[in-house]
Amino acid sequence: MTKQPRTLYQKIWDAHVVDTRDDGTCLIYIDRHIVHEVTSPQAFEALRVSGRKVRRPDLHIAVPDHNVPTTARRDANGKRIPIADPQSAQQLDMLERNAPEFGIRYIGDADREQGIVHVIGPEQGFSLPGATIVCGDSHTACNGGLGALAFGIGTSEVEHVMATQTLLLKQSKTFQVNVEGTLGAGVSPKDVILHIIGVIGTAGGTGYVIEYTGNVFREMSIEGRLTVCNMSIEGGARAGLVAPDETTFAYVKGRPYAPVGADWDKAVAWWQSLASDPGATYDKSVHIRAEDIQPTVTWGTSPEDTAPIGGVVPAPEDFADASKRDAVKHSLDYMGLTPGTRLTDIAVENVFIGSCTNSRIEDIRAAAAILKGRKKAPGVKWAIVVPGSGLVKEQAEAEGLDKIIIEAGLEWREPGCSACLAMNPDKVPSGERCASTSNRNFTGRQGPGARTHLVSPAMAAAAAVTGHLTDVRTLSENS
Amino acid sequence: MTPISQVSGKAYPFGRKNVDTDVIIPAHWLKTVTRDGLGKGCLESVKKEPGNVFTDPAFAGAPILIAGDNFGCGSSREHAAWALLDMGVTCVIAPSFSDIFSGNAFKNGILTVALPQDAIDRLLEVAKTDPISIDLEHQTVTTPFQDRFLFEIDPFRKHCLLNGLDEVGLTLAQDATISAYEARTGETMPFLAHPTRHTA
């Protein structure tokens, strides 16, 4: 009997089915759960009220990231500096109390391993290929870069996972996003995913799990794959994956929670079997030529509002769909942009390099490579580089990248979600623009009235030194 | 959870597409540690737009919201569902919903009804002046003008909503099945079943 060919997603799904209901809903086992301070207090409270406990505390890690200020965490004497905002401080205090009360490891805001949930999962080897990974944050999809089935959940589901280590789910449809060819100079993984979202739209992946296939992803580093999978959610998909391969195993090996000895061999053998079988079918597919991808920026308030940096701000009339025309009108009004403006003529007052999308070591390196020997433009009032974790920060400092960044006139901060979302002191002032390596350009995302242009780390660094959106390739050539 | 079988009354004729969770409840409202009081921040930026339906007294307290495609896209914050509930909305009708939002809505007893765009257009028109009724048992949306739209809903979700069932309690009843799975994978996939911190 020949086995039906299966996709990567189906294989991970099948390995995690605890129970199947008559209507096809499955009880799926969850291997890893990462907890942060914003979406967990109500879940812990519900457990306490109903007298329930966390079923497998060893499968959870808690770390604060959304609320933590990115300024110094300890004073000159090594004493922890309290958080000024009383509500943020309260959320952190609750996590610090809740996690140990329920037996969960807590990484504190002033610990060296602290960082953004989606950065520390892979970094610690806690996130593994083939695992089911959840967190009360939609960018959990990020972990799919390791070949894990990872997705964001709401607080009720956080409670469900804590109490039962499972979720009730219906299998998603599968969406193959295939990119083949050679990426041009200056085209980063961020440009690849922005381009993909521009092609498929923000609802393109709704109801689907994306598998990224093709030589472009096979040849991409794990950091790059994490960036791509991170923004699957902006393409409407709850999760995105890249098949684990030798690059993945090399990345995972030796990390704190990575398996060792016989367990490691067993793990690799299984991980090697996960790639989609030849002949496996997807519910839909899109094929993109790598050569068509340019350094990409967003001009509007939806992540699908992308354009190559050489382009112009579009007009509402350029769109066939009436409701999209309306949305574009709204967007341009909010963004303060006139159709026909060249994207490279858009001045920015703020630059943010960080977030779960782009705060890993490669991202800091890419930004530093552009900043080296250059200075922040006078028109740029605020430019910060926020590493994704304490360990990324240590690594960057060991490589001297912090010095390059500071010499260029940018600020080098402590790890956290920072200016990606307006929940901590790092905000973009109303009416001002920000070239941002984060993932969402929604209305008010970086602060009420803030105008976000999503870009890659190199493009953000380029904007910092020129004072306007810039084709990074023109800078590289001059240096 | 409060059981839900029928929702009738005024409906906000909003109709906008791609309403993301940052619009439903901006991040600066997420610093709460309870579920209540988020209604004030619900659709905060929209409420500042001139002529918006949410501050129009004609729709005050409406239990239904009619939106465009891809409602609730963006973040996984369940606060979006809590904020709508706190504002009094127990049913959202749209051509499509983001996966995470529809899950969160369901878990908080908000009924999400997906209907084709032409039905939405008709309901947006009716809602300007007249009430709308949703009957979960019969899976219909009706107006005072003989409009009758059938909608699909997952049978399990329907059952839970109609009876106000708590999903965690239902799953805990399957404890033996979960334990059996854990025993099995402890053998076959020890690297997933038992994370161990080998190095700092």
Chai-1 contact restraints between the chains, C-beta under 6 A:
chainA,res_idxA,chainB,res_idxB,connection_type,confidence,min_distance_angstrom,max_distance_angstrom,comment,restraint_id
A,V18,B,T177,contact,1.0,0.0,6.0,A-B,restraint_1
A,V18,B,I178,contact,1.0,0.0,6.0,A-B,restraint_2
A,V18,B,Y181,contact,1.0,0.0,6.0,A-B,restraint_3
A,D19,B,T177,contact,1.0,0.0,6.0,A-B,restraint_4
A,D23,B,P155,contact,1.0,0.0,6.0,A-B,restraint_5
A,D23,B,F156,contact,1.0,0.0,6.0,A-B,restraint_6
A,T25,B,F156,contact,1.0,0.0,6.0,A-B,restraint_7
A,Y29,B,Y181,contact,1.0,0.0,6.0,A-B,restraint_8
A,D31,B,L192,contact,1.0,0.0,6.0,A-B,restraint_9
A,V38,B,L30,contact,1.0,0.0,6.0,A-B,restraint_10
A,P41,B,V33,contact,1.0,0.0,6.0,A-B,restraint_11
A,Q42,B,R35,contact,1.0,0.0,6.0,A-B,restraint_12
A,Q87,B,K31,contact,1.0,0.0,6.0,A-B,restraint_13
A,M94,B,V33,contact,1.0,0.0,6.0,A-B,restraint_14
A,A131,B,L192,contact,1.0,0.0,6.0,A-B,restraint_15
A,D137,B,S76,contact,1.0,0.0,6.0,A-B,restraint_16
A,S138,B,S75,contact,1.0,0.0,6.0,A-B,restraint_17
A,S138,B,S76,contact,1.0,0.0,6.0,A-B,restraint_18
A,G152,B,S76,contact,1.0,0.0,6.0,A-B,restraint_19
A,G152,B,I100,contact,1.0,0.0,6.0,A-B,restraint_20
A,G154,B,S76,contact,1.0,0.0,6.0,A-B,restraint_21
A,G154,B,E78,contact,1.0,0.0,6.0,A-B,restraint_22
A,G154,B,N104,contact,1.0,0.0,6.0,A-B,restraint_23
A,T155,B,E78,contact,1.0,0.0,6.0,A-B,restraint_24
A,S156,B,K107,contact,1.0,0.0,6.0,A-B,restraint_25
A,H160,B,V168,contact,1.0,0.0,6.0,A-B,restraint_26
A,A163,B,V168,contact,1.0,0.0,6.0,A-B,restraint_27
A,T164,B,T171,contact,1.0,0.0,6.0,A-B,restraint_28
A,T202,B,C73,contact,1.0,0.0,6.0,A-B,restraint_29
A,A203,B,N70,contact,1.0,0.0,6.0,A-B,restraint_30
A,R238,B,D99,contact,1.0,0.0,6.0,A-B,restraint_31
A,P256,B,R197,contact,1.0,0.0,6.0,A-B,restraint_32
A,P256,B,T199,contact,1.0,0.0,6.0,A-B,restraint_33
A,Y257,B,P195,contact,1.0,0.0,6.0,A-B,restraint_34
A,Y257,B,R197,contact,1.0,0.0,6.0,A-B,restraint_35
A,P259,B,F191,contact,1.0,0.0,6.0,A-B,restraint_36
A,V260,B,H198,contact,1.0,0.0,6.0,A-B,restraint_37
A,D263,B,P190,contact,1.0,0.0,6.0,A-B,restraint_38
A,D263,B,F191,contact,1.0,0.0,6.0,A-B,restraint_39
A,A267,B,F191,contact,1.0,0.0,6.0,A-B,restraint_40
A,S302,B,N18,contact,1.0,0.0,6.0,A-B,restraint_41
A,S323,B,K17,contact,1.0,0.0,6.0,A-B,restraint_42
A,S323,B,G68,contact,1.0,0.0,6.0,A-B,restraint_43
A,A327,B,K17,contact,1.0,0.0,6.0,A-B,restraint_44
A,L421,B,A27,contact,1.0,0.0,6.0,A-B,restraint_45
A,A422,B,A27,contact,1.0,0.0,6.0,A-B,restraint_46
A,A422,B,H28,contact,1.0,0.0,6.0,A-B,restraint_47
A,M423,B,A27,contact,1.0,0.0,6.0,A-B,restraint_48
A,F442,B,D20,contact,1.0,0.0,6.0,A-B,restraint_49
A,F442,B,D22,contact,1.0,0.0,6.0,A-B,restraint_50
A,T443,B,S45,contact,1.0,0.0,6.0,A-B,restraint_51
A,G444,B,P26,contact,1.0,0.0,6.0,A-B,restraint_52
A,G444,B,S45,contact,1.0,0.0,6.0,A-B,restraint_53
A,R445,B,D22,contact,1.0,0.0,6.0,A-B,restraint_54
